[in-house]
Amino acid sequence: MKQGKKSFRHESLQDARSIRDILKALLDGFDKGRISFSDEDDEILMEPKGLLHLKLRATQDEHRHRINIRVSWQIEEDAGKVKKTLSVSND
């Protein structure tokens, strides 16, 4: 079954300890295979499996330092879908 696009976005000011706790919760979620995000407005549940794509970027500006971490993965649309064999010839 194909799922529609869902998204979750949260933005707030946090101290370093709070960021650490959020990152720890993410680590625990990766270990368990389930990560849930929620706030007063929205929620989303994700289940990371298999190989995950990691993109890490760090930049320093005169007054702003930034770390971007992106983790993505693909899910199989139908586990029961039969894989078809491809045949290629030059006849």
C-alpha positions as CSV (number, residue, x, y, z in Angstrom):
1,M,0.0,0.0,0.0
2,K,1.4,3.3,-1.0
3,Q,1.5,6.0,1.7
4,G,0.9,9.7,1.0
5,K,3.6,12.2,1.9
6,K,3.7,13.0,5.6
7,S,6.0,15.5,7.2
8,F,6.9,16.8,10.7
9,R,8.7,20.0,11.4
10,H,9.6,21.5,14.7
11,E,11.8,24.5,15.5
12,S,12.7,25.9,18.9
13,L,15.6,27.2,21.0
14,Q,17.2,24.5,23.2
15,D,20.3,24.4,25.4
16,A,23.1,22.0,24.6
17,R,21.8,19.5,27.2
18,S,18.4,19.4,25.7
19,I,19.9,18.8,22.2
20,R,22.0,16.0,23.7
21,D,18.8,14.4,25.1
22,I,17.1,14.7,21.7
23,L,20.0,13.1,19.9
24,K,20.1,10.3,22.5
25,A,16.4,9.6,21.9
26,L,17.2,9.4,18.2
27,L,20.0,6.9,18.9
28,D,17.6,4.8,21.0
29,G,15.0,5.0,18.2
30,F,17.5,3.7,15.6
31,D,18.4,0.8,17.9
32,K,14.7,-0.1,18.4
33,G,13.8,0.5,14.8
34,R,11.1,3.1,15.7
35,I,11.3,6.8,16.0
36,S,8.3,8.9,17.0
37,F,8.3,12.7,16.6
38,S,5.5,14.8,18.1
39,D,4.7,18.2,19.5
40,E,1.4,20.1,20.2
41,D,0.6,20.4,16.5
42,D,1.6,17.1,14.8
43,E,3.2,13.7,15.1
44,I,4.9,11.1,12.8
45,L,6.2,7.6,13.3
46,M,9.2,6.4,11.3
47,E,10.7,2.9,11.2
48,P,14.3,3.0,9.9
49,K,15.4,-0.4,8.5
50,G,18.2,-1.7,6.3
51,L,20.9,0.5,5.0
52,L,20.5,4.2,5.8
53,H,21.9,7.1,3.9
54,L,23.8,9.6,6.1
55,K,24.6,13.2,5.0
56,L,26.6,15.3,7.4
57,R,27.5,19.0,6.9
58,A,29.2,21.4,9.2
59,T,29.8,25.1,8.3
60,Q,31.3,28.0,10.2
61,D,30.4,31.6,9.4
62,E,31.7,34.6,11.3
63,H,28.7,34.7,13.6
64,R,26.8,31.4,12.9
65,H,27.9,27.8,13.2
66,R,25.7,25.1,11.8
67,I,25.6,21.3,11.8
68,N,23.1,19.6,9.5
69,I,22.5,15.8,9.8
70,R,20.3,14.1,7.3
71,V,19.4,10.4,7.5
72,S,17.2,8.8,4.9
73,W,16.2,5.4,3.8
74,Q,13.8,3.7,1.4
75,I,11.1,1.3,2.3
76,E,9.8,-1.6,0.2
77,E,6.4,-0.6,-1.2
78,D,5.0,-4.2,-1.1
79,A,6.8,-7.0,0.6
80,G,4.5,-9.4,-1.2
81,K,5.3,-8.0,-4.7
82,V,6.9,-10.5,-6.9
83,K,10.2,-9.5,-8.4
84,K,10.2,-9.7,-12.1
85,T,13.2,-11.0,-14.0
86,L,14.7,-8.7,-16.6
87,S,15.9,-10.1,-19.9
88,V,18.0,-8.0,-22.3
89,S,19.1,-9.2,-25.7
90,N,20.5,-7.7,-28.9
91,D,18.6,-9.9,-31.4
